[in-house]
Amino acid sequence: MLTPERIGATALRAILIELAVTPKPGLVDRNNSGAHRDMDFLTFQSSAAALSVHFINFAKIGYDFIGEPAELFPVLRKAGILAEQDMFRQTKGINTHKGAIFSVGLVCAAAGFLAKARRQHTILHEEICGFIGEMTEGLCKRELVPLKYGQSLTHGQKVYLQYQVSGPRGEAESGFAGIRASVYPVLSGLLKSGVCPLNDALAHVLLLIMANIVDTNVLYRHNMDMGNYVRRCARSVLEIGGCLNEKGIAAAKAMDADFIRKDISPGGCADLLAVCYCLYCLENDVPNDKGESI
């Protein structure tokens, strides 16, 4: 049976595996620090270690909760603020995992709630995503639509005012529709078929996410033209096979070098990759006796 401890461990696994995936254009990976000068691989590892107990807590909050899904979100948000504070203490103020705390934290809470009712070893990703959609229903209308310039705004709120892109809030409220329909099936197919190593499958799926999602991190650092540039670059690499062949991997590495020069960091896409892999692990009881190799 899925316990809060196992769900939390799965979430931690997801963010650590996401970190290790290489190449990740513009992002911290095993090759370099991407378009970042204030963080590296070890910064992310330290941050993940600080968050491990919080992922278990998110799952426990969901597991212990009694009530309607929408009533769970405010409780979870308070726990998320505490997780952010621990992250910033560990990283000395560097934002490594704020997006993952929100998105993967929702997965943990939803999985915890459903695990108590199902009492099984796995939970379908569609069930988790559906519950997240119920949990966050009306979030964008409450927190983004009423915004006005002159207020104290987060990065995501500023991006919404300028571009009307709802970012992580919108992805959550849709039940992660942006990855559920077209990205998750590709990841599941690649991992179940064993046609390539875990690293290459996830690197390939990251390109799919970049090709289809407007990353609010890119919009905040740059503009919509750069957001569209990221999508075009990802699509061009996918057209020659993505990270499923040597030519595509070489192109992804060139894309990484280009993003570093242009200071492009699609961190929102990395968070969605962690969500996608976490959902896969919860649905397929990973790790299992077959094991995996990055």
N, C-alpha and C positions, 0 to 999 in steps of 0.2 A: 504493500500500500504506500502511496505517496504521502510522506510526512512533511511538515514545514521544514525540517532539517534537510531532507532530500531535495525539496524544491529549492531551498536557498543554495545548496551545494551545486545544483544544476545551473542556477543563475550565475553563480561565481564562475563556474566552468565556462559558461557562454561568454562572459566578458573577458576572461583570460585567453580563451581560444581566439576571439575576435582580435584582441591585441596582437597575438602571435601571427595572424594571417599576413602573408607577404607575397607579392607587393600589394600595398594599399595606397594608391595615388594620393599624395598630399597629407597622408596620415602617419602617425607613429606606428612603425612595424619593426621587424627584426633587422631590417637594413638601415633604417635611418629614423630621424624624428619628424619627417615630413615637413610641412610648412610651419613648424613650431620651433621657437628658440627658447621657450621657457619650460619645456617638458621633454621627457624621453621615455624609453621603454621601462626603466626602473621607476620613474614617477608613476606610471600607470599601474605597475605591479604593487607598489606601496598603497596606492589608492584602493585597488581591488581588495587588498588584505584588510584595510579599514572597513570596507563595505560588507565583508562576508557575513558578519553578524546581523547586519541590517536586512540583507536579503532574506535571511531566515525569519527575522521579525516581520517583514512584509507578508510572508507566507503565513505566519502564525496569526497575524491580524485577520487575514482572510479566512483562515481555518476556524478561528474562534467567533467570527462575526455572525450575528443573527439579525436579519433585517433585509431590506431591499438593496439591490446593487448600488443605486445612486447614493444611499446613505453610507456606504463603505468608503467612497472616495475622500470625503473630508477627513475621516479618521486616518486614512493612508497618507494623505498630504502632510499631516502633522509629523508622522513618522519619517516622511521623506525629508522634511526640513532638518531633522536631527541627523539623518544620514549625510546630507550636504555639509552640515557643520563638521562632522567627523572627517569627511573627505577634505575639506579645506584646511583643517588642522593638520592632517597628514601631509598634504601637498604644499603647505605654507601659502595658501591662497590661490593655488592654480586649479582651474576648472578642468578636471580630467573626465569625470563621469556624471556630471549633472544631468545630462540627457538620458543616460542609462539608468540612473536612479529613478527617474520618472517612468520611462518606458518599460524597462525590465522589472521595475518595482510593481507596476501594474500587472504584469504577467505573473509575478510571484503571488500577489494577493488574490488574483482570479483563480490561479491554480490551487491555492490553499483552500479557498471557499469551495471549489468544485470537488477537491480531493476528499473533503469530509463527507460529502454526499455520495460520491461514486465508490469510495473505498476500493480503488483499483491501483495498479502499478503505473498506469498511463492515463493521459487525458487528451482527447482530440484537440488539435490546434484550433479548429473551428469553434469548439465550445469555449475555449479560453478567450478567443478574440470576440466572440459574441457577448460574453459576460463583460469584457472590458468596454465594449460599446455601450452596454446598459449602464455600467458604472459611471461612465463619463458623459452620458447623454446631456446635451445642453451646455457643455463646457465652453465651447467657442462662443456661443451666444452670450454667455455670462461674462466671460473674461476677455474676449477680443472685440466683439462687435461694438460695445459701448466706449471703446478707447478714444481718447482725444489727445492731440499734441499739447504739451505743457505739463502733463502728468509725469511722475517718476515711473519710467518704463523699463522693462527687461529687454534684452536683445530680441527675443521672440516677439514681444509686443510692438517694438519699433518696426520690425520687418512686416508685421501684419498691417500696421497703419500705412506703410509705404507701398506694399505690394499685394495686400489682401491674401497672403499665403499663410495658412493657419499652422503649419509646422507640426511639431510633436503633439500639440493638443488636437489638431484635426486628425492626425493619423490615429491617435488613441480613440477619439470619438467615433471614427469610422470602423473601429475594430481592426485597425491595421489593414484596411482594404488595399492600400497601396502595395503591400507585399503579399497579402494572403492569396490574391487571385492569380498572379502571374509569377511571383518570385519563389514563394514557398514550394510550389509543385516542382520547380526546377531543382531546388536544393534537395528535396526529398528524393527525387529521381536519381540525382547524381550519387547521393550517399548510399541509397539502397542498392544501386547497381554496382557500386565499387569500381567504376570506370576510371576514377582518378583519386589521388590522395585527398584527405580532408582539407588540407591547406588550399589546394587548387580549386576544389569545389566551392569553398567559401570565397576565395578571391574572385572567382567567376561570378558568383551571386552578388558580390559587392558591386561589380560593374553593372549588373542588371538593375540594382537599386539606384545607382548613380544615373543610369540612362532613363529612369522613369520617375524619379522623385526630385522635386525642386528643393534643394537643401537650404534651409534658412540660415545655417552658419555661413554658407557662401554668399547669400544675399546680404547678410549683415556686414561681412568683411568687404564686399564688393558691390555688386548690383545684379539686376536680372540678366543683363547680357552675359555676365560671367556664369550665372546659374545655368543659362542655356548652353554656354561653352562646355561646361562640365558634362552635360547630358550628351552633347555631340561627340565629345572625346570618348566617352564610355561606349557609345553606340558604334563608333568607328573601330574600337578594339573588339567589340563583340562580333562585328561583321567578319573579322578574320579568325574567329574561333574563341575569342576571349582567353581566359586562363586555362583552357582545355588543350592547348597545343603550344609548342615552343615559340612559334611566331607571335601568337597572341600574348604570351607572357612577356616576351621582349618588348612588345608594344605597350603593355601595361607598365613596365619599368620606365620606358621613355615618357609615358604619361605622368608617372610619378615625378621624374626630373622636371618636367614642364610645370607641374603644379607647384613644386617647391620654388621654382624661379618666379612664378606668378603669385605666390603666397595664397594658394587655394587649399582650403582644408574642409572637405565634406564630412564633418564630424557627425552630422545628423544621419547620414547614410551608414556610418559605422555603427551607430546606436541601433538602427533598424536591422543591420546584419546580426548583431547580438540578440535582438528580439527573435529574429527568424530562426537562428540556431537553437536558442533556448526553447522555443516552441517545438522544434523537431525533437530535441532531447526528451521533453516531457511527453510527447506523443509516442516515442519509440523506445522508452526505457533505456536511454543512453546515460552513462556508460553501461555496456553489457559485456557478455563473455567474449564477444568478437574483438572488442577493443578498437581503438582508433589511433591513427598516427597523423600528426600535423605535418 
